[in-house]
Amino acid sequence: MTNRTILITGANRGIGLELTEQFSEDGWQVLACCRNPADAGQLQALAEKDLDIEVHALDVTNYEQMVSLADQLGNKPIDILLSNAGVYGSKSASFGEIDPAEWRHVLEVNTIAPLMLVQAFVEQVAASQQKLVAVISSKVGSIADNSSGGSYMYRSSKTAVNQVVKSLSIDLADRGISAISLHPGWVQTDMGGPNAEIGTDASVSGLKNILQSAGLAQSGQFIEYDGSSIPW
């Protein structure tokens, strides 16, 4: 058992829901955030069990709501601040078909929102034992790994958020705060699709092992769910 706390965005489905379940089963308090808690049946069912889960409404692009939630939580320490909420954009949009408005939305959710989350909750993270900021990124954001092209919106948003994480690892180091980017694998979720390589349980089991032990020695790294390092 532990008295540590994790805040997870996008906790109503897929990887976020599995993270919520696995961390709570390990004795963590989970601050599970999603846009519409009333519509999050599976998450609410988890919270109704004998588990330490608090469900909070949070649209990660609503920065006033984000600051309001931080104020509501007050001085509560948050050991792991995990940006999991994300969008892909149109998977069929190839070169010559990119909608700039949709691209801006993908960048808003995947790149800007994670930084705004850290800015809103940095005091709670600094007050905790572990002091970890983590972002669910993607291997497709690795420039070195790009051998197939395409996926302009999603790739660029994840490459950009990796740069955000790297800067956070430098800027917050003097407060003892670590920052890491994580690749969850190709996972069988609404975004990953049914033909993906692994299930949410396997992905989250690996992610959880990394998250629970990560500290300053890992700060600024891009890490796959199996613990291997990914080139930027």
C-alpha atoms as one frame of an Amber mdcrd trajectory, in Angstrom:
protein
   0.000   0.000   0.000   1.050   3.614  -0.541  -0.122   7.075   0.333   0.958
   8.515  -2.996  -1.318  10.324  -5.451  -1.496  10.387  -9.254  -3.560  12.731
 -11.407  -4.521  11.268 -14.792  -6.210  13.133 -17.656  -8.367  11.283 -20.170
  -9.163   8.690 -17.490 -12.556   7.646 -18.861 -11.402   5.072 -21.436  -8.526
   3.137 -22.962  -5.103   3.626 -21.441  -6.339   6.259 -18.987  -9.040   3.976
 -17.587  -6.608   1.071 -17.251  -4.048   3.330 -15.561  -6.719   4.436 -13.116
  -7.630   0.850 -12.279  -4.090  -0.482 -11.944  -2.796   2.414  -9.845  -5.806
   2.336  -7.542  -5.415  -1.431  -7.087  -1.818  -0.772  -6.046  -3.081   1.499
  -3.274  -2.566   4.869  -4.927  -5.085   7.662  -4.677  -6.138   8.480  -8.239
  -7.466  11.870  -9.296  -9.203  10.678 -12.467 -10.032  13.511 -14.837 -12.215
  13.496 -17.954 -14.370  15.938 -19.890 -17.776  14.505 -19.005 -17.841  12.403
 -15.816 -21.591  11.861 -16.165 -20.956   9.954 -19.410 -17.983   7.979 -18.051
 -19.836   4.856 -16.950 -16.816   2.552 -16.610 -14.846   5.149 -14.677 -17.747
   5.850 -12.339 -18.158   2.113 -11.750 -14.487   1.895 -10.735 -14.877   4.846
  -8.392 -17.863   3.161  -6.719 -15.721   0.166  -5.747 -13.648   0.149  -2.574
 -10.885   2.089  -4.307  -9.443   5.554  -3.664 -10.561   7.227  -6.886 -11.813
  10.801  -7.170 -13.469  11.673 -10.477 -13.067  15.271 -11.628 -14.417  17.104
 -14.652 -11.589  18.480 -16.775 -11.503  19.466 -20.423  -7.742  19.798 -20.921
  -8.236  22.679 -23.353 -10.299  24.637 -20.808  -7.496  26.348 -18.955  -9.768
  28.263 -16.592 -11.310  24.942 -15.515  -7.790  23.537 -15.100  -6.718  26.350
 -12.780 -10.024  26.065 -10.893  -9.377  22.362 -10.253  -5.856  23.133  -9.038
  -7.307  25.720  -6.658  -9.934  23.215  -5.505  -7.250  20.645  -4.660  -5.348
  23.258  -2.694  -2.147  22.032  -1.070  -2.758  18.366  -1.907   0.548  16.768
  -3.011   0.485  15.087  -6.445   3.318  12.588  -6.867   2.681  11.915 -10.563
   1.019  14.394 -12.903   0.171  12.359 -15.998  -1.010  13.929 -19.254  -2.772
  11.076 -21.005  -5.626  12.798 -22.853  -4.938  13.001 -26.575  -6.449  13.074
 -30.052  -5.207  11.756 -33.371  -6.992  13.883 -35.940  -8.165  12.515 -39.249
  -6.220   9.328 -39.984  -7.108   9.542 -43.658  -5.682  13.049 -44.126  -2.529
  12.764 -46.233  -0.335  15.373 -47.918  -2.525  17.875 -49.748  -5.562  17.120
 -47.556  -4.578  18.638 -44.202  -7.236  20.794 -42.538  -5.367  23.518 -40.611
  -8.230  23.997 -38.151  -8.142  20.316 -37.234  -4.356  20.422 -36.980  -4.595
  23.338 -34.531  -7.005  21.302 -32.409  -4.620  18.324 -32.328  -1.760  20.610
 -31.296  -3.956  22.208 -28.635  -4.836  18.901 -26.991  -1.570  17.008 -27.465
   1.053  19.738 -27.101  -0.235  22.884 -25.434  -2.531  21.292 -22.848   0.204
  19.148 -21.214   2.325  22.240 -20.575  -0.643  24.191 -19.234  -1.407  21.262
 -16.915   2.084  21.426 -15.437   1.855  25.186 -15.010  -1.462  24.774 -13.170
  -0.360  21.941 -10.844   3.371  22.540 -10.381   3.027  23.516  -6.715   1.166
  20.295  -5.863   3.821  18.267  -7.707   6.647  20.102  -5.948   5.018  19.354
  -2.580   4.934  15.585  -3.194   7.377  12.763  -2.499   8.038  11.637  -6.087
   7.682  14.929  -7.988   7.115  13.431 -11.457   5.566  14.954 -14.578   4.827
  12.463 -17.360   3.265  12.710 -20.802   1.860   9.859 -22.869   3.588  10.632
 -26.148   4.076   8.263 -29.099   6.947   6.686 -30.978   5.600   8.318 -34.148
   6.818  11.588 -32.621  10.411  10.368 -32.921  12.058  12.104 -35.887  14.761
   9.440 -36.005  12.111   6.699 -36.202  10.071   8.269 -39.028  10.579   6.059
 -42.075   7.027   6.055 -43.440   5.992   9.728 -43.541   2.383  10.880 -43.263
   0.371  11.401 -40.059   1.361  15.067 -40.147  -0.970  16.274 -37.425  -0.375
  13.562 -34.855   3.355  13.168 -35.524   4.056  16.884 -35.219   2.027  17.213
 -32.004   3.942  14.402 -30.334   7.332  15.642 -31.555   6.458  19.047 -30.142
   5.297  17.729 -26.772   8.545  15.766 -26.488  10.368  19.085 -26.757   8.075
  20.488 -24.055   8.994  17.583 -21.774  12.707  18.053 -22.436  12.497  21.739
 -21.501  10.479  20.928 -18.382  13.161  18.458 -17.309  15.659  21.326 -17.366
  13.492  24.163 -16.073  12.040  22.235 -13.108  15.158  20.333 -12.070  16.055
  22.854  -9.374  12.724  22.063  -7.690  13.470  18.326  -7.773  10.777  17.718
 -10.389  11.379  15.111 -13.112   9.725  15.058 -16.539   9.491  12.111 -18.951
   7.793  11.208 -22.247   6.304   7.731 -22.588   5.405   5.579 -25.574   2.598
   3.171 -24.584   3.097   0.863 -27.568   0.548   0.273 -30.309  -2.419  -0.418
 -28.068  -5.874  -1.841 -28.739  -7.915   1.262 -27.925 -10.362   3.455 -29.829
  -7.354   5.351 -31.190  -5.076   2.349 -31.765  -7.747   0.161 -33.322  -8.515
  -3.553 -32.949  -5.455  -4.697 -34.928  -2.952  -3.092 -32.553  -0.157  -5.206
 -31.106  -0.955  -5.201 -27.378  -3.854  -4.757 -24.981  -4.254  -1.948 -22.477
  -3.380  -4.249 -19.570   0.074  -5.092 -20.967   0.802  -1.503 -21.961  -0.259
  -0.051 -18.622   1.557  -2.720 -16.623   4.790  -1.587 -18.272   3.990   2.111
 -18.007   3.126   1.723 -14.335   6.465   0.112 -13.567   8.268   3.038 -15.181
   6.081   5.689 -13.569   6.346   4.287 -10.059  10.151   4.272 -10.109  11.031
   7.268 -12.317  12.996  10.146 -10.829  15.680  12.647 -11.681  17.905   9.941
 -13.205  15.271   9.365 -15.908  14.253  13.008 -16.359  14.298  14.284 -19.919
  14.066  10.804 -21.439  11.692   9.289 -24.024  10.850   5.784 -22.797   8.888
   2.883 -24.293   6.443   0.950 -22.119   8.912  -1.952 -21.937  11.572   0.340
 -20.444  13.683   0.786 -23.576  14.902   4.212 -24.671  13.528   5.849 -27.836
  15.623   8.285 -29.916  14.272  11.783 -30.269
